[in-house]
Amino acid sequence: MSTVQESLSHLQKQMGSTIGSKGVVLQELPRIPTGIFELDLAMGGGFPVGRISMVYGTESSGKTTLAYLTMASVQKLGKEAVFVDIEGTFDPMWATHCGVDVSKVYVLSPSTAEQASDIIESMLYADDVGIVVLDSIAAMMTQNEIESESTKQIPGGASLLATKLIKKATVAINANRKQSVHPIFLGINQIRHKIGMMYGDPETMPGGNALKFHSTLVVRLHGKKKVDKAIHPTLPAYATMSATVKKNKIPITALTCEYQLALMPYNGLSIGQSDSWKLVQTLLRQENMLVKGLKGWEFDGAVYQTLNEIRDLYYGSADQRKHIQQKVIDAVKVSGAINTEHDDPED
């Protein structure tokens, strides 16, 4: 007979020290922000590194835009971004507007689901990979489906391949984690409805249930584009968006959030930004990081006469905005409360 510690020591000799150890260090999982503050706040900081995440929704709900914004954040950290484009719809112009350096992004266009699975597995084993995006799971088609007649049904073909893909991705991410490399695998999916269902949630995702089981974070997006003739006579200027966290294996701060996503520059906002200052200001006051003093508004060790000065500081620099947003998210995660019912303060 042997103790658990003796068994562990034996396993570590056989399989290496990375197999595990006794005790767990409490450490918050790093996140990659999307740049949309309301969504990052709800998700606890962004998409978790070294994990699988899924984004799904109806058409024009901002799924690919969200992927582009996350890829841009990954590139700013000096990591490589890979876009597996099954649909053949990668838009370099829109990706550039969202902050992606398209000259450095890897865009791969597999012909079959089998090729996509092998590509994703290979890329997730790379030492310098930061994110691999799959657009989209619903568009994957197996070799058998391509070669068979259009009238012939292959039950479960896509689900079996998606299950194999997600298992391979899980193994690759776990292997890279032991080498201190933490890529994100972000899968984009669509909405399907269960036929004849009268009770419960009729929505489902193509690819089977394995995708949801293996994902750390599953986000459902809703969106509707809006035309503002004061900004452009015909093209949508922004989209009213909402997101629902359907599953999380990591700490989050909210299950739902709403925001307006800029689709063209207006009111000082860039494409892919939301007008988040009002919410940020409210949460800063809630966490006592923004306080009205005798000489003005005290914030981050400085005193400002008006809130507009702090707002200009917030929107004046992307780095400063990111710094303030992260401070707010960290504080809210500790306090565990989001109260947006403060009255607008007088300037």
C-alpha contacts under 8 A as a table, 3 or more apart, distances in Angstrom:
res1	aa1	res2	aa2	distance
2	S	6	E	6.02
2	S	7	S	6.58
3	T	6	E	5.15
3	T	7	S	6.25
4	V	7	S	5.02
4	V	8	L	6.05
5	Q	8	L	4.98
5	Q	9	S	6.13
6	E	9	S	5.08
6	E	10	H	6.28
7	S	10	H	5.12
7	S	11	L	6.24
8	L	11	L	4.99
8	L	12	Q	6.09
8	L	21	S	7.40
9	S	12	Q	5.08
9	S	13	K	6.34
10	H	13	K	5.24
10	H	14	Q	6.38
11	L	14	Q	5.02
11	L	15	M	5.81
11	L	16	G	7.41
11	L	19	I	7.67
12	Q	15	M	5.22
12	Q	16	G	4.60
12	Q	17	S	4.85
12	Q	18	T	7.57
12	Q	19	I	6.38
12	Q	20	G	7.65
13	K	16	G	5.59
13	K	17	S	7.26
15	M	18	T	7.75
15	M	19	I	6.36
16	G	19	I	5.98
17	S	20	G	6.32
17	S	21	S	7.55
18	T	21	S	7.97
18	T	178	K	6.07
21	S	24	V	8.00
29	L	48	P	6.48
29	L	49	V	7.22
29	L	250	I	7.89
30	P	48	P	5.97
30	P	49	V	6.02
31	R	44	G	7.96
31	R	45	G	5.59
31	R	46	G	5.02
31	R	47	F	5.19
31	R	48	P	4.35
31	R	49	V	5.70
32	I	45	G	6.97
32	I	46	G	4.99
32	I	47	F	5.21
32	I	48	P	6.35
32	I	49	V	6.80
32	I	70	T	6.95
32	I	73	S	6.73
32	I	74	V	6.92
33	P	36	I	7.64
33	P	40	D	5.93
33	P	45	G	5.83
33	P	46	G	4.15
33	P	47	F	6.49
33	P	70	T	6.58
33	P	73	S	6.65
34	T	37	F	7.69
34	T	39	L	7.71
34	T	40	D	6.42
34	T	46	G	6.02
34	T	47	F	7.65
34	T	66	L	6.81
34	T	69	L	5.42
34	T	70	T	4.68
34	T	73	S	6.73
35	G	40	D	7.14
35	G	69	L	6.81
35	G	70	T	7.62
35	G	73	S	7.72
35	G	272	G	7.82
35	G	273	Q	6.93
35	G	322	K	7.75
36	I	39	L	5.57
36	I	40	D	6.08
36	I	272	G	7.46
36	I	273	Q	6.08
36	I	274	S	6.05
37	F	40	D	5.01
37	F	41	L	5.86
37	F	274	S	7.32
37	F	276	S	6.40
37	F	325	Q	6.81
38	E	41	L	5.18
38	E	42	A	6.35
38	E	257	C	6.28
38	E	258	E	6.89
38	E	259	Y	6.46
38	E	276	S	7.02
39	L	42	A	5.14
39	L	43	M	6.20
39	L	46	G	7.44
39	L	243	A	7.22
39	L	257	C	6.35
39	L	258	E	7.80
39	L	259	Y	7.99
40	D	43	M	5.12
40	D	44	G	6.04
40	D	45	G	4.66
40	D	46	G	4.55
40	D	47	F	7.96
41	L	44	G	5.14
41	L	45	G	5.59
41	L	46	G	7.43
41	L	252	I	7.88
41	L	253	T	6.64
41	L	254	A	7.71
41	L	329	I	5.65
42	A	45	G	7.53
42	A	252	I	5.94
42	A	253	T	4.98
42	A	254	A	4.56
42	A	255	L	6.59
42	A	256	T	6.81
42	A	257	C	6.52
43	M	46	G	5.47
43	M	47	F	7.17
43	M	245	V	7.67
43	M	251	P	7.74
43	M	252	I	4.89
43	M	253	T	6.45
43	M	254	A	7.06
44	G	251	P	6.38
44	G	252	I	4.43
44	G	253	T	5.69
44	G	329	I	6.64
44	G	333	K	6.90
45	G	326	Q	7.25
45	G	329	I	6.39
47	F	53	S	7.18
47	F	184	I	7.73
47	F	217	L	7.65
48	P	51	R	6.00
48	P	53	S	7.90
48	P	184	I	7.10
49	V	182	H	5.45
49	V	183	P	5.75
49	V	184	I	5.14
50	G	173	I	6.09
50	G	174	N	7.64
50	G	177	R	6.62
50	G	181	V	7.53
50	G	182	H	3.99
50	G	183	P	4.81
50	G	184	I	5.33
50	G	185	F	7.83
51	R	170	T	7.95
51	R	173	I	7.04
51	R	182	H	7.70
51	R	183	P	7.17
51	R	184	I	5.56
51	R	185	F	6.52
51	R	215	S	7.36
51	R	216	T	6.23
52	I	170	T	7.50
52	I	184	I	6.17
52	I	185	F	4.84
52	I	186	L	6.11
52	I	187	G	7.73
52	I	214	H	7.08
52	I	215	S	4.88
52	I	216	T	5.67
52	I	217	L	7.07
53	S	184	I	7.51
53	S	185	F	6.25
53	S	186	L	4.97
53	S	187	G	6.33
53	S	215	S	5.21
53	S	216	T	5.69
53	S	217	L	4.75
53	S	218	V	5.84
54	M	186	L	5.70
54	M	187	G	4.79
54	M	188	I	6.00
54	M	189	N	7.23
54	M	211	L	7.93
54	M	212	K	7.78
54	M	215	S	6.58
54	M	217	L	6.28
54	M	218	V	4.70
54	M	219	V	6.25
55	V	63	K	6.41
55	V	186	L	7.40
55	V	187	G	6.31
55	V	188	I	5.06
55	V	189	N	6.18
55	V	218	V	5.94
55	V	219	V	4.89
55	V	220	R	5.99
55	V	221	L	7.19
56	Y	63	K	6.61
56	Y	188	I	5.77
56	Y	189	N	4.55
56	Y	190	Q	5.13
56	Y	191	I	6.71
56	Y	205	M	7.65
56	Y	218	V	7.90
56	Y	219	V	6.47
56	Y	220	R	5.13
56	Y	221	L	6.19
57	G	61	S	6.08
57	G	63	K	7.10
57	G	189	N	7.03
57	G	190	Q	5.32
57	G	191	I	5.53
57	G	220	R	5.52
57	G	221	L	4.96
57	G	222	H	6.27
58	T	61	S	5.68
58	T	190	Q	6.12
58	T	191	I	5.76
58	T	221	L	7.54
58	T	222	H	6.95
59	E	190	Q	7.68
60	S	63	K	7.50
60	S	223	G	6.75
60	S	224	K	7.40
61	S	221	L	5.85
61	S	222	H	5.19
61	S	223	G	4.32
61	S	224	K	6.85
61	S	241	M	7.45
62	G	65	T	5.11
62	G	66	L	6.02
62	G	221	L	7.15
62	G	222	H	7.90
62	G	223	G	6.81
63	K	66	L	5.25
63	K	67	A	6.46
63	K	188	I	6.68
63	K	221	L	7.09
64	T	67	A	4.92
64	T	68	Y	6.22
64	T	135	D	7.60
64	T	188	I	7.38
65	T	68	Y	5.03
65	T	69	L	6.25
65	T	95	A	7.59
65	T	98	C	7.28
65	T	272	G	7.58
66	L	69	L	5.16
66	L	70	T	6.27
67	A	70	T	5.16
67	A	71	M	6.12
67	A	133	V	7.06
67	A	186	L	7.58
68	Y	71	M	5.02
68	Y	72	A	6.21
68	Y	95	A	5.72
68	Y	98	C	6.13
68	Y	99	G	7.60
68	Y	100	V	6.51
69	L	72	A	5.13
69	L	73	S	6.49
69	L	95	A	7.96
69	L	98	C	5.53
69	L	99	G	6.63
69	L	100	V	7.23
69	L	272	G	7.15
70	T	73	S	5.11
70	T	74	V	6.32
71	M	74	V	5.03
71	M	75	Q	6.21
71	M	81	A	5.95
71	M	100	V	6.49
71	M	131	I	6.81
72	A	75	Q	5.15
72	A	76	K	6.35
72	A	98	C	7.17
72	A	99	G	5.24
72	A	100	V	4.48
72	A	101	D	7.16
73	S	76	K	5.20
73	S	77	L	6.71
74	V	77	L	5.26
74	V	78	G	6.90
74	V	79	K	5.78
74	V	80	E	7.22
74	V	81	A	6.90
74	V	130	G	6.02
74	V	131	I	6.95
75	Q	78	G	5.14
75	Q	79	K	5.21
75	Q	80	E	6.13
75	Q	81	A	6.59
75	Q	100	V	7.45
75	Q	101	D	7.61
75	Q	130	G	7.78
76	K	79	K	7.41
79	K	128	D	5.89
79	K	129	V	5.78
79	K	130	G	4.82
79	K	131	I	7.91
80	E	104	K	7.70
80	E	105	V	6.91
80	E	106	Y	7.90
80	E	128	D	6.09
80	E	129	V	4.76
80	E	130	G	5.21
80	E	131	I	6.86
81	A	104	K	7.88
81	A	105	V	5.35
81	A	106	Y	6.32
81	A	129	V	6.48
81	A	130	G	5.83
81	A	131	I	5.08
81	A	132	V	6.19
82	V	105	V	6.02
82	V	106	Y	4.66
82	V	107	V	6.09
82	V	108	L	7.63
82	V	123	M	7.74
82	V	129	V	7.72
82	V	131	I	6.19
82	V	132	V	4.71
82	V	133	V	6.21
83	F	105	V	7.34
83	F	106	Y	6.00
83	F	107	V	4.81
83	F	108	L	6.27
83	F	132	V	5.94
83	F	133	V	4.86
83	F	134	L	6.30
83	F	135	D	7.53
84	V	107	V	5.98
84	V	108	L	4.90
84	V	109	S	5.99
84	V	110	P	7.43
84	V	116	A	7.21
84	V	120	I	7.65
84	V	132	V	7.28
84	V	133	V	5.93
84	V	134	L	4.90
84	V	135	D	6.21
85	D	88	G	5.30
85	D	89	T	6.84
85	D	90	F	6.46
85	D	107	V	6.62
85	D	108	L	5.85
85	D	109	S	4.92
85	D	110	P	7.24
85	D	134	L	6.54
85	D	135	D	5.37
85	D	136	S	7.30
86	I	109	S	5.61
86	I	110	P	6.05
86	I	111	S	7.23
86	I	116	A	7.68
86	I	134	L	7.48
86	I	135	D	5.91
86	I	136	S	6.21
86	I	139	A	6.46
86	I	140	M	6.71
87	E	135	D	6.51
87	E	136	S	6.57
87	E	139	A	6.19
88	G	109	S	6.70
90	F	107	V	7.91
91	D	94	W	5.48
91	D	95	A	6.02
92	P	95	A	4.95
92	P	96	T	5.98
92	P	102	V	6.26
93	M	96	T	5.15
93	M	97	H	6.40
94	W	97	H	4.96
94	W	98	C	6.29
95	A	98	C	5.01
95	A	99	G	6.51
95	A	100	V	5.35
95	A	101	D	7.90
95	A	102	V	7.14
96	T	99	G	5.10
96	T	100	V	4.88
96	T	101	D	6.26
96	T	102	V	6.47
97	H	100	V	7.33
97	H	271	I	6.17
97	H	272	G	7.76
98	C	271	I	6.21
98	C	272	G	5.71
100	V	105	V	7.69
101	D	104	K	5.71
101	D	105	V	6.52
102	V	105	V	5.12
110	P	113	A	7.39
110	P	115	Q	5.53
110	P	116	A	5.45
111	S	115	Q	6.69
111	S	116	A	7.72
112	T	115	Q	5.28
112	T	116	A	6.40
112	T	140	M	6.69
112	T	141	M	5.63
112	T	142	T	5.50
112	T	143	Q	5.97
113	A	116	A	4.95
113	A	117	S	6.15
113	A	140	M	4.97
113	A	141	M	5.21
113	A	142	T	4.98
113	A	143	Q	7.31
113	A	161	L	7.00
114	E	117	S	5.14
114	E	118	D	6.39
114	E	142	T	6.39
114	E	143	Q	7.28
114	E	161	L	7.26
115	Q	118	D	5.20
115	Q	119	I	6.09
116	A	119	I	5.09
116	A	120	I	6.08
117	S	120	I	5.32
117	S	121	E	6.20
117	S	161	L	8.00
117	S	164	K	7.81
117	S	165	L	5.05
117	S	168	K	7.79
118	D	121	E	5.19
118	D	122	S	6.14
119	I	122	S	5.19
119	I	123	M	6.12
120	I	123	M	5.18
120	I	124	L	6.08
120	I	132	V	7.12
120	I	165	L	7.96
120	I	169	A	7.01
121	E	124	L	5.32
121	E	125	Y	6.59
121	E	165	L	7.76
121	E	168	K	6.03
121	E	169	A	5.61
121	E	172	A	6.29
122	S	125	Y	5.42
122	S	126	A	6.91
123	M	126	A	5.28
123	M	129	V	7.03
123	M	132	V	7.34
124	L	129	V	6.73
124	L	132	V	7.15
124	L	169	A	6.96
124	L	172	A	5.80
124	L	173	I	6.25
124	L	176	N	7.62
124	L	183	P	6.66
124	L	185	F	7.85
125	Y	129	V	7.97
125	Y	172	A	5.63
125	Y	173	I	7.14
125	Y	175	A	7.57
125	Y	176	N	6.10
126	A	129	V	5.59
126	A	176	N	7.98
127	D	176	N	7.61
127	D	181	V	6.43
128	D	181	V	7.54
129	V	132	V	7.61
129	V	181	V	7.93
129	V	183	P	5.89
130	G	182	H	7.00
130	G	183	P	4.57
130	G	184	I	6.21
131	I	183	P	5.22
131	I	184	I	4.49
131	I	185	F	5.85
131	I	186	L	7.26
132	V	183	P	7.39
132	V	184	I	6.20
132	V	185	F	4.94
132	V	186	L	6.21
133	V	185	F	6.04
133	V	186	L	4.80
133	V	187	G	5.86
133	V	188	I	7.46
134	L	137	I	6.78
134	L	185	F	7.84
134	L	186	L	6.39
134	L	187	G	4.88
134	L	188	I	5.97
135	D	139	A	7.76
135	D	187	G	6.67
135	D	188	I	5.24
135	D	189	N	7.34
136	S	139	A	5.43
136	S	140	M	6.98
136	S	187	G	6.80
136	S	188	I	4.99
136	S	189	N	5.48
136	S	190	Q	7.80
137	I	140	M	5.50
137	I	162	A	7.54
137	I	187	G	6.80
137	I	188	I	6.24
137	I	189	N	5.27
137	I	190	Q	7.78
137	I	206	P	7.08
137	I	207	G	6.76
138	A	189	N	5.74
138	A	190	Q	6.15
138	A	205	M	7.89
138	A	206	P	5.43
138	A	207	G	6.81
140	M	158	A	7.02
141	M	145	E	6.29
141	M	146	I	6.90
141	M	158	A	6.57
142	T	145	E	5.24
142	T	146	I	6.46
142	T	157	G	7.08
142	T	158	A	6.57
142	T	161	L	7.44
143	Q	146	I	5.11
143	Q	147	E	6.23
144	N	147	E	5.23
144	N	148	S	5.93
145	E	148	S	5.26
145	E	149	E	7.80
145	E	154	I	7.08
145	E	157	G	7.89
146	I	149	E	7.93
148	S	152	K	6.58
149	E	152	K	5.36
150	S	153	Q	7.88
154	I	157	G	5.65
156	G	159	S	5.08
156	G	160	L	5.99
157	G	160	L	5.38
157	G	161	L	6.46
158	A	161	L	5.18
158	A	162	A	6.05
158	A	207	G	5.91
159	S	162	A	5.00
159	S	163	T	6.00
159	S	206	P	7.46
159	S	207	G	4.30
159	S	208	G	4.90
160	L	163	T	5.11
160	L	164	K	6.26
160	L	207	G	7.74
160	L	208	G	7.87
161	L	164	K	5.05
161	L	165	L	6.09
161	L	207	G	7.97
162	A	165	L	4.95
162	A	166	I	6.11
162	A	207	G	5.43
162	A	208	G	7.30
162	A	210	A	7.71
162	A	211	L	7.32
163	T	166	I	5.27
163	T	167	K	6.18
163	T	207	G	7.40
163	T	208	G	7.31
163	T	210	A	5.53
163	T	211	L	6.81
164	K	167	K	5.18
164	K	168	K	6.17
165	L	168	K	5.18
165	L	169	A	6.14
166	I	169	A	4.97
166	I	170	T	6.11
166	I	210	A	7.35
166	I	211	L	6.46
166	I	214	H	7.07
167	K	170	T	5.06
167	K	171	V	6.33
167	K	214	H	7.83
168	K	171	V	5.22
168	K	172	A	6.16
169	A	172	A	5.11
169	A	173	I	6.06
169	A	185	F	7.63
170	T	173	I	5.26
170	T	174	N	6.14
170	T	214	H	7.53
171	V	174	N	5.17
171	V	175	A	6.10
172	A	175	A	5.10
172	A	176	N	6.16
173	I	176	N	5.13
173	I	177	R	6.05
173	I	182	H	6.99
173	I	183	P	6.76
174	N	177	R	5.02
174	N	178	K	6.66
175	A	178	K	5.48
175	A	179	Q	7.00
176	N	179	Q	5.03
176	N	180	S	6.47
176	N	181	V	5.10
176	N	182	H	6.50
176	N	183	P	7.93
177	R	180	S	4.93
177	R	181	V	5.10
177	R	182	H	5.48
178	K	181	V	7.33
189	N	205	M	6.66
189	N	206	P	7.19
190	Q	205	M	6.08
190	Q	206	P	6.95
191	I	203	E	6.49
191	I	204	T	6.06
191	I	205	M	5.39
191	I	206	P	7.34
192	R	203	E	5.76
192	R	204	T	5.16
192	R	205	M	5.65
192	R	206	P	6.70
193	H	202	P	5.30
193	H	203	E	4.64
193	H	204	T	5.80
194	K	197	M	5.97
194	K	202	P	5.16
194	K	203	E	6.39
194	K	204	T	6.88
195	I	202	P	7.81
197	M	200	G	7.59
197	M	202	P	6.12
198	M	202	P	7.85
199	Y	202	P	7.65
205	M	208	G	6.97
207	G	210	A	7.72
207	G	211	L	6.93
208	G	211	L	6.49
209	N	212	K	5.46
209	N	213	F	6.40
210	A	213	F	5.03
210	A	214	H	6.09
211	L	214	H	5.54
211	L	215	S	6.17
212	K	215	S	5.26
212	K	218	V	7.11
215	S	218	V	6.58
216	T	247	K	7.16
216	T	248	N	5.58
216	T	249	K	5.08
216	T	250	I	7.06
217	L	245	V	7.38
217	L	246	K	7.67
217	L	247	K	5.48
217	L	248	N	4.67
217	L	249	K	6.61
217	L	250	I	7.65
218	V	245	V	5.99
218	V	246	K	5.39
218	V	247	K	5.04
218	V	248	N	6.71
219	V	243	A	6.61
219	V	244	T	5.69
219	V	245	V	4.60
219	V	246	K	5.71
219	V	247	K	7.29
220	R	243	A	5.65
220	R	244	T	5.09
220	R	245	V	6.33
220	R	246	K	6.64
221	L	241	M	7.32
221	L	242	S	6.06
221	L	243	A	4.60
221	L	244	T	6.54
222	H	241	M	5.69
222	H	242	S	5.18
222	H	243	A	6.14
223	G	239	A	6.28
223	G	240	T	5.66
223	G	241	M	4.37
223	G	242	S	6.40
224	K	239	A	5.32
224	K	240	T	5.45
224	K	241	M	6.63
225	K	236	P	5.84
225	K	237	A	7.68
225	K	238	Y	5.99
225	K	239	A	4.09
225	K	240	T	6.40
226	K	236	P	5.03
226	K	237	A	6.28
226	K	238	Y	5.61
226	K	239	A	5.52
226	K	240	T	7.18
227	V	232	H	7.22
227	V	233	P	7.43
227	V	234	T	6.47
227	V	235	L	6.02
227	V	236	P	4.10
227	V	237	A	5.60
227	V	238	Y	7.21
228	D	231	I	5.50
228	D	232	H	6.15
228	D	233	P	7.00
228	D	236	P	6.73
228	D	237	A	6.06
229	K	232	H	4.87
229	K	233	P	4.33
229	K	234	T	6.92
230	A	233	P	7.08
231	I	237	A	6.61
231	I	266	Y	7.09
232	H	235	L	5.82
232	H	236	P	7.30
232	H	237	A	6.81
236	P	239	A	7.43
236	P	263	L	6.86
236	P	264	M	7.94
237	A	262	A	6.31
237	A	263	L	5.17
237	A	264	M	5.38
237	A	265	P	7.83
237	A	266	Y	7.82
238	Y	260	Q	6.39
238	Y	261	L	5.37
238	Y	262	A	4.39
238	Y	263	L	4.70
238	Y	264	M	6.91
239	A	260	Q	5.57
239	A	261	L	5.20
239	A	262	A	6.67
239	A	263	L	6.97
240	T	258	E	7.59
240	T	259	Y	6.15
240	T	260	Q	4.62
240	T	261	L	6.51
241	M	258	E	5.67
241	M	259	Y	5.29
241	M	260	Q	5.78
241	M	261	L	6.86
242	S	256	T	7.15
242	S	257	C	5.58
242	S	258	E	4.22
242	S	259	Y	6.29
243	A	256	T	5.54
243	A	257	C	5.46
243	A	258	E	6.51
244	T	255	L	5.66
244	T	256	T	4.49
244	T	257	C	6.85
245	V	248	N	7.05
245	V	254	A	7.90
245	V	255	L	5.01
245	V	256	T	6.29
246	K	255	L	7.54
248	N	251	P	7.35
248	N	252	I	7.50
252	I	255	L	7.69
252	I	333	K	7.50
253	T	332	V	7.35
253	T	333	K	6.27
253	T	336	G	6.61
253	T	337	A	7.73
253	T	338	I	7.88
254	A	257	C	7.21
259	Y	274	S	6.45
259	Y	275	D	7.80
259	Y	276	S	7.96
260	Q	274	S	5.44
260	Q	275	D	6.91
261	L	271	I	7.67
261	L	272	G	5.86
261	L	273	Q	5.75
261	L	274	S	4.89
261	L	275	D	7.88
262	A	265	P	6.70
262	A	266	Y	7.58
262	A	269	L	6.81
262	A	270	S	6.66
262	A	271	I	5.06
262	A	272	G	5.39
262	A	273	Q	5.52
262	A	274	S	6.10
263	L	271	I	5.13
263	L	272	G	6.42
264	M	270	S	6.74
264	M	271	I	5.11
265	P	268	G	6.82
265	P	269	L	5.45
265	P	270	S	4.75
265	P	271	I	5.65
266	Y	269	L	5.36
266	Y	270	S	7.08
268	G	315	Y	7.89
269	L	273	Q	6.00
269	L	274	S	7.18
269	L	275	D	7.14
270	S	273	Q	5.57
275	D	278	K	7.59
276	S	279	L	5.56
276	S	280	V	6.12
277	W	280	V	4.96
277	W	281	Q	5.88
277	W	311	R	6.83
277	W	314	Y	7.62
278	K	281	Q	5.18
278	K	282	T	6.24
279	L	282	T	5.10
279	L	283	L	6.22
279	L	340	T	6.96
280	V	283	L	5.23
280	V	284	L	6.03
280	V	325	Q	7.17
280	V	328	V	7.18
281	Q	284	L	5.09
281	Q	285	R	6.34
281	Q	290	L	7.62
282	T	285	R	5.29
282	T	286	Q	6.16
282	T	339	N	7.86
282	T	340	T	6.22
282	T	342	H	6.61
283	L	286	Q	4.74
283	L	287	E	6.08
283	L	328	V	6.75
283	L	332	V	7.92
283	L	338	I	7.17
283	L	339	N	7.23
283	L	340	T	7.21
284	L	287	E	5.29
284	L	288	N	6.12
284	L	289	M	5.01
284	L	290	L	5.21
284	L	328	V	6.46
285	R	288	N	4.89
285	R	289	M	5.89
285	R	290	L	4.81
285	R	291	V	6.35
286	Q	289	M	7.68
286	Q	339	N	7.15
287	E	290	L	7.73
287	E	328	V	7.93
287	E	331	A	6.78
287	E	332	V	7.50
288	N	291	V	6.10
289	M	298	E	7.97
289	M	299	F	6.19
289	M	300	D	7.15
290	L	297	W	6.76
290	L	298	E	5.82
290	L	299	F	5.00
290	L	300	D	7.83
291	V	297	W	5.70
291	V	298	E	5.23
291	V	299	F	6.84
292	K	296	G	5.90
292	K	297	W	4.57
292	K	298	E	6.21
293	G	296	G	5.19
293	G	297	W	5.78
293	G	298	E	6.37
295	K	303	V	7.21
295	K	305	Q	7.26
296	G	303	V	5.96
296	G	304	Y	5.52
296	G	305	Q	4.71
296	G	306	T	6.91
297	W	303	V	5.47
297	W	304	Y	5.03
297	W	305	Q	6.10
297	W	306	T	6.69
297	W	307	L	7.08
298	E	301	G	6.79
298	E	302	A	5.75
298	E	303	V	4.50
298	E	304	Y	6.41
299	F	302	A	5.42
299	F	303	V	6.25
299	F	304	Y	7.59
304	Y	307	L	7.18
304	Y	309	E	6.50
304	Y	310	I	7.04
305	Q	309	E	7.35
306	T	309	E	5.63
306	T	310	I	7.30
306	T	347	D	5.29
307	L	310	I	5.18
307	L	311	R	6.19
307	L	347	D	5.70
308	N	311	R	4.81
308	N	312	D	6.03
308	N	347	D	7.68
309	E	312	D	5.14
309	E	313	L	6.26
310	I	313	L	4.89
310	I	314	Y	6.10
311	R	314	Y	4.89
311	R	315	Y	6.28
312	D	315	Y	5.27
312	D	316	G	5.52
313	L	316	G	5.06
313	L	317	S	6.93
313	L	320	Q	7.34
313	L	321	R	7.81
314	Y	317	S	6.66
314	Y	320	Q	6.30
314	Y	321	R	4.93
314	Y	324	I	7.42
315	Y	318	A	7.02
315	Y	320	Q	7.98
315	Y	321	R	6.29
316	G	320	Q	7.66
316	G	321	R	7.79
317	S	320	Q	5.13
317	S	321	R	6.07
318	A	321	R	5.05
318	A	322	K	6.10
319	D	322	K	5.11
319	D	323	H	6.12
320	Q	323	H	4.97
320	Q	324	I	6.23
321	R	324	I	5.23
321	R	325	Q	6.09
322	K	325	Q	5.10
322	K	326	Q	6.08
323	H	326	Q	5.30
323	H	327	K	6.33
324	I	327	K	5.14
324	I	328	V	6.34
325	Q	328	V	5.16
325	Q	329	I	6.23
326	Q	329	I	5.05
326	Q	330	D	6.03
327	K	330	D	5.24
327	K	331	A	6.18
328	V	331	A	5.17
328	V	332	V	6.13
329	I	332	V	5.17
329	I	333	K	6.11
330	D	333	K	5.24
330	D	334	V	6.51
331	A	334	V	5.26
331	A	335	S	6.27
332	V	335	S	5.07
332	V	336	G	5.42
332	V	337	A	6.12
332	V	338	I	6.84
333	K	336	G	5.14
333	K	337	A	7.81
339	N	342	H	7.37
